[in-house]
Amino acid sequence: MNDADKLGSDPSSAEGVVAVGRVGKAHGIRGAVFVQPWTDAPEERFVPGATLRTEPAEAGPLTVLQARDHSGKLVVEFAGISDRNSAEAIRGTVLVMAATDRPPIDDPDEFYDTDLIGLSAVTADGVVLGPVTDVLHSPGGSVLALDYSGREVLIPFRKQLVPVVDLGAGVVTIDPPEGLLEL
């Protein structure tokens, strides 16, 4: 599973867009800002010339002039943001891109989180469990969060428990061991 580009409770969760970062505080006096990347490929998303839409929309679009690492944090300079006051004015802005602009994933067992969220989860024998509401990542692996009868149930995203992901049909098949749905 690819943990790049997230959606969910962010304001960018509108159909067809994914959030790739959020503008943080100003860095210096010439308009540079820290950006919290919400992608596993910031070097691809924040290249010079890349134009990103924004939430709120009136803050952008923003075009990247330069991006660099500063003590392990991403610092970005955007066109038209040339002083500290301008940089502070866009603080908190969510940076979004069209979901269709993401590169395709070659591995059939890898998915963008945003493609999984919203899928209908059903058991192997066809019982509808509810929608996938989130994808969580931990050192032990990824986990699908389901809304099962009004409560959140976590399903480890492993082939033996999630044997089928059918993006075209909008369905993920869950084969839970006895008792997992009651936890």
Protein Blocks (a to p, Z undefined) as FASTA:
>chain_A
ZZehiehjbfklpghiacfbdcdddehjeopacdddfbfblmlmmgghiacddddfklmc
cddfbdcdeehiacdddehiabfklmmmmgoiacdddfklpccdfblkbccfklmgopac
ddfkopafbdcfbdcddfkbccddddeehiacdddddfklmmbccfknopacddddehkl
mZZ
